[in-house]
Amino acid sequence: MARIIVLLLLLAPSVTAGKADELVQEFLALGRQPDRGDYDRRTSILFALRDLKNQAGHEALLKLVPRMKRPTEFLLTTVFLGRIRDVRHMQTLMAYAAKKREEPAIRGIGQMVLTPSAELKAWILQKGLNSTSAVVAGASCRAAGTARIGETVEALRRLRDASATSPDRRRTAFEAGRALGLMGGIWPDELATAARHESYFLRLAAAELVPSIKAQDEHWITITKELLKDPDRRVRKATLDSIITWKRAESAGPCIEALEHDPVMSNRAAAQRALKAISGRDFSFDAATWRSWLKDQKTTGKANKKYSFARYYGHAITGEDICFVVDMSGSMRGERIRVARKELFRALDALPPATRFNVVLFASKVLIYKPKRCIAATPKRIKRAKAWVSKNFQASGQTHTWGALQKAFALKRLDTIFLLSDGTPSMGDYENVSDTIEAIYAANWERRITIHTIALSLAEFLRKKQGGWGENFMQRIAKATGGDCRIMTNPPR
């Protein structure tokens, strides 16, 4: 028996290595542009290599990185490889990301450097931060900040200052400023510098970080107030989104000021959501009642609502340049498509003329009403848009969510998206939920467009509990962009 056990132990490494080689060869044999079935199998092979949980599986995943054909495969592999500790691992991932110019890799790679070796720290300092590739430099900045690599502070400062006013290096400037803000012990000076910098990319980096810092003094709240009065709409929006995430009670006063005085209506709506997140109360847009609550932490009676809005599935339409992105895939057939059309028309008819709007319909193909920009909501234009929707709104095909969002992101001056769908993506570059969220961040980190989502639940139809199918996907999109999610188990009639 002892001999058998020893023999099995000796054979185990070669068995697992052989299995990994088989999976690698199958992955490569599935072709350069696989159909849906082949793509699913390639994804399952990546999961199988991860499940080997040994050096053979790890080496096989690294071997496949240069042969990845879709962003989803690369991002999954980055996660499956786990913490990045050695230079070879980092170089393999960075080479692919730089070649494909995949911006989601900045977060994907940068956040996996947690316990770097001395050799890896040296590579980040000497090679990564000096790279001419914006993806490699950006990922190296984020890695330095995530792992708190103190040796990179001066290099990050130089990179921040050199990139701050360069349109071609704006992502690098943002990541360098963000990394410096994350460094322990130096955050007050670095964040103050970023928050007051002439480059809004650095002010944007400060806006992401300030509400997350648990300081022992009032320095951070001073910076928060300054950011909420920033001349750039996107910086103010990023600050409010961060407050929504971190729910800092000390931010209530500045948020009330933003609610009352911010010149952009969508930012005032974000301030209202921030106050709701902080307090657990909802006094709508009534600044006086919010001040009363802040004074004694309680109020009586009903708040006087100063504003009324057009609504879409219960969402107040508060943006100035908005886009309705509506799912018309095969699962929307029947009553769902009829109700979706009716609710869209009801929202369009209620828009004030000062609002600019657009419509994107998506299934396997993506259609957009006006390809370049939103248009004023005059009665004549609303009528034409409704005719276009009626002509094209037919339920069939798959769910190309990322393609639809790309069309919306390409619109000039857009500040708000209303996304309606009843499921997760089933085609396109990004089908995995986490990867889609990363892609949205990469496309939206600078513009700070709010995405409100409407999940048409299939829970009742499938006799499943709420929380499955596409509901979690829609909740995560809303959370990632400072929006709200409505789960419609019983849609409007």
N, C-alpha and C positions, 0 to 999 in steps of 0.2 A: 504493500500500500504506500509506504514511504517513497519507494522508487517511482511509483506512478505520479504522486503529488509533485515530486521534483521534476519529472519529465514534463508535466503540464505547465509548471512555472517557467521552464526553459522555452517551451513552445509558445507561450502566451504572447510575448512581444511580436514574434513573427506572424502569428495569426492576426493580431490587430493591425499590424503593418500591411499585411496582405489585404485585409478588408478595406483599409483606407485607400490602397492603390486601386482596388476594383472600383470604389466609389469615384475616385478622381477620373479614371478612364471613362466611366459612364457619363460623368458630368461633361467632359470634353467632347464626347461623341454625340451629345444631344444637339450640336449644331450652333452656328453663330447667331441665328435669329430664330429661336424655337417658337413653335406655336404654343397655345395655351397649355396643352397637356405636357409638353416638354418643359415649359417654364416651371410648372408645378413640381415636376419631378426633380429639376435642378435645385429648387428650393428645399425639397425634402432631403436631397443628398447633403446639403449644407447642415441641416438639422442632424442628420445621421452622423456626420463627422464631428459635430459638436458633442453628441451623445457618447462618442468613444471615450472622451475625457482622459486622453493620454497624449503622449508626445507625437505618436503617429497621426492622430486626428488633427493636432495643432499644426504639424508640418504640412499636412495635406491642405488645410485651409489656407496657409500662407502660399503654398504652391499655386493655388487656384486664383489668388487675388489678381495677378496680371491678366487672367483670362476671363474676368467678369465682363458680362455684356449688358447688365442692367444695374442701375443705381441701387435697387433694392438688394441685390445679391451682395454688393460691396458693403452696404450698411449692416446687413445681417452678419456678414463675416467679421466685421469690425467688433461687433458686440460679442460674437461667439468666441473670438480669440481672447477676450477678457482683458485684464490689465496689461498695458504695454510697458514692459520692463527693459527690453533690450533694443539696441540700435537697429539690428537687422529687421526686427518686427516693424519698427517705426518707418524705416526706409522703404520697405515693401508697400506699406499702406500709403505713404506719402507720394511715392512714385506714381501709383495708380490715380490718386486723387488729383495730382497736379496735371497729369495727362488728360484726364476727363474733365477737369475744372469743376468738380462736384463740390459746390459750396456746403452742402450738408455734412461733408467730411470734416469741416472745421470743428463743428460741435462733436461729431461722432468720434473722431480721433482725439481731439483735445480733451474730452472728458474721460478718456480711458487711461490717461497718464496719471496714476495715483501714487505709486511708490517707485519712482524711476531710479535706476542705477546711476552711479557716478558717470559712467560712460554715456548713458542716455542724456543726462543733464548737460554734459559737455556738447553732445551733438545738437541739442536744442539751442544752446547758446551760440555755438560756432557756425552751424549749418542752417538749422531751421529758421531762426530769426533773421538770418541774412539772405534767405532765399528770394529770388526774383518772382517766384510764384506766389500770388496772393493767397491761394489755398494753403500752401505749405507754411507761409509766414503766419497766416491767421490761425491755423491749427497749432502751431508752435507757441504763439502767444497764449492761446486758451490753455494749452497744456501747462505752460509756465504758471499761469494763474491758478489753475485747478490744483496742481501739486505744490503750490507755494514755493517755487524754486527761487530762493532769495538771490542766487548768483546772477539771475537774469535781470534784476531791477534796472541797472544802468542801461543795459542793452534795450530793454523795453522803453525806457524814457527816450533814448535816442530815436528808436523806431517810431514811437508816438509822435515826436516833434517833427521828424522828417516826413511823415506820411499825413500829418494833420490837414494840410491844405491841398493835398493832391487828390483830384477826383478819381484817378485810377487806383489809388491805394486807400480809399475810404474804409474798406472793410478791415484792412490791416491796422489803420489808425484806431478804429473802434475796438478791435480785439486787444491792441496794446494798452489802450486806456482802461479797458475793462480788467485786464490782467493786473495792472498796477493797483487798481482799486481793491482787488481781492487779496493783495499781499498783506499779511498780518503786521500790525504795528505801524504802518505808514499810511493807512487809508485816509485819515483826515486831510493831510496835505495833498495827496494824489487826487482824491475825489474833489476837493475844492478847486484844484488846478483844472481838472477836466470839466467841472460844472461851469466854470467861468471862461473856458477857452473860446477863442474866436471860431473854431471849427465845431460845427454842430455834431459831427461824428463822435467827438470826444464828450460833448455834453450828453449825447445819447447813451454813451457807455456809463456815464455817471448816473443817468436816470434809471438804468436797469439795476444799479447796485445800492443806491442810497437807502431806500426803504428796508433793505435786507440787513443793514448794519445795526447791530444792537450796541449802540454807544452808551457811555456812561454820562455824557454831557449833552448840551443842546447844539453842539456843532453840526450834527447831521440834519437836524430839523431846519437850521438856517439854510443849509444847502438845498433841502427839499423845497422850501419856500421859493428860493431863487429859481429852481428848475421849473416850478409850477407857474412862474411868470416869464419863462423863457420866450424870446420872440418867435421861436420856431414851433409850430403846432405839434410836430412829431415828438419833440423832446418833452413837451407837456404831457402828451398822450402816453409816452413810455413811462414817465414818472407815475402817472395815475394807475397804469396797468400794474406796475410793481407794487403799489400800495394795495391794490386789490388782492394780489398774490400773498403779500406778507401781513396784511391786516394790522398795520401799526396804528394803535389808538392815538398816538401823539400826532398823527397826520390829519386828524379830523378837522382841526382849525384851518389849515391851508386848503384842504379839500372843499370846505364850505366857501372859502374865497374863490376857488376855481369854479365851483358850481354857480356862483353869482356873477363872476366877472369875466370868465374866459370867453373870448369873442367867437370861438368855434363851438357850434351846438353839439357836435359829436363829442368834444372834450368835456363839455358840461355834463353830458350823459355819462361819460366815464367817471367824472367826479361823483355823480349820484350813485353809481354802482360801487365806487370805493367806500363811500359813506355807509352804504347798505352792508358791505362786507365787514366794515369795522364794527358797526353797531348792532347788526342783526335786526335793525328797524328799517322802515321804508317811509320816509316823509316826502317822497317824490322830489320835486325841484323847489320846494319851499325852504329857502335859505334861513328865513326867520325861525321856523320851527326847528331846523337843524341846530341853530345857535342856542335855542332854548334847551334842546336836548343836551347839547355840549355843556351848558352851564350847570345843570342839575342832574344830568343823566336820566331824566324822565320827562314826559310831557303828557298832557291830557287833551282830549278832544281830537278831532280829525284835522289833518293838515289841509291848508288851502292850497290847492294845486294851481300854480301860476301858468302852466303850459299844458296845451293839449296837442296830441300828435296823431297823424295817420298811423295805423297799426297793421302789422302783418303777422298772422298767427299769434297775436297777443304782444309781439315785440313793438315797442314804440319806435317809429321811424325817425331817428334824430339826426341822421347824417345830412350833409349838404350835397355830396356827390356819392350816390348809392348805386349798388348793382344787385339785382335779384338773380341768384344762381339756382336754377330749378332742375331737379332730377326728372327725366322722362324715360327712364329705362323700363324694361319689360315688366318689372315688379310693380310699376305704378299704374298698370292697366285698370280699367273699370272705374270704380267710384273714386279711387285715389287721384287719378288724372283729372277727373271732373272737378273735384274739390280743389285741387291745386290750382287749376286754371281760374276757378271762381275767386279764390282767395287772392291770387295775384292781381286779377282785374280790380277787385275791391280795393286793394292797397294802391294801385296805380291811380284809380279815380279819386282817391282821397289826398294825393300828394299836392302840396302847395306849389304854385308856379315857380317859386324861388329855388325849389329842390331840383337838382339835376339827377337823372336816372339812366339806367341801362338794364338790359335783360340778357342773361346767358341761359340757354337750354342745353342739357347734356344727356347723352346716353352713350352709345359707342362713338358717335360723332359729337362735336361741340359746335353749337351755333351761337352767334352773338349778334344782337340787334344793331349796335353801332360799334364798329371795331376799334375806334381810336379814343373816344371820350364819351362821357355822359352828356345828355341833352336836357334842356329845361323842360319841366313838366307842364307845358301848356296843354290846353284841351285838345288842340289839333294834333300835337305830337303824341299824346296819350292814346288818342284814337288810332293813329297809325301803328303804334307799338302793339296795341291789343290785336289789331288785324294781323300783324306779323306773327304774334304768339299763336293765334288761332290757326294760322296756316301751317305752322311747324310743330305744334305741340301734340305729338303722337307717341304713345308709349311703346317702345320696342328696344331691343338691344341690351348691351351691358352698361356698366356704371363707370364712366371715365371722369371721376371726381377731380383728379389733379389737372387734367386737361382743361376742365371748366374753370378751375381757380386760376390757372395760368392766363386764360383769356381775360379774366377780371383784373388780375394784377397788372396787366399791360395797359389798362385804362389810365389816362392822365388824371391827376388830382383826386382820385378815388379815396374816400375815407371810411366807407362802411360797405360790408357785404352781408346779404341775407342768404344763407345757404340752406336749401331744403333738399332732403334726401331720405330714403327709407332703407338704406343699406350701406355697407362698406364698399370701397372701390373693387372692381373686378377686372380692370384693365388699365394700361398706361404704365409710365415709368415707376410710379409709386402706388403699390397696392397694399403693402403692409402698413398698418395703422401708424406705428411709431415712425416709420420712414416718411410717411406723408406729413406728419407733424414737423419733422426735421426740415422737409422741403418747404413747408409753409414758412417756417422761421427764416430759412435762407432767402426766400423771396420777399419777406415782409419785415426783416429786422430794421431796415432803414425807413420804410414808409409808414409803419405802424397803423395799418388798416385794421379796423375792428371787424371781426366776423361773428355775427349772430347766427346761430344754427337752429334749424327746426328738424327734429328727428321724427319722421312718421313711423311710429312703433309698429312692428309686426308681432308683438308679444301675444296679443289676443288671437290673431290669425293662426300663429304657430303653437298656441297653447303653452307658451313659455313665460317665465317671469320677466318682468321689465328689467332691462339692463343688458340684454343680449343683442344679437344682430348688429345694427349700426349705431345703437344709442351711445355706447361708450366712445365710439369714434367721433361722433358729433359733439359730445361733451368735451372731449379733449381739444378739439379744434377751437371751440369757444373759449375755453380756459386759456389756451396758448396765445390768444389774440385779444384778451380783455373783453370778450363778448359774453352773451348769455345763451344758454341752450334751453329750448322748449321741447319736451318729449310729448308728442301728441298721440296718445292712445286712442282717443276719439276725436278725429279732426273736425273742424267746423263744417257745418252743412250749408 
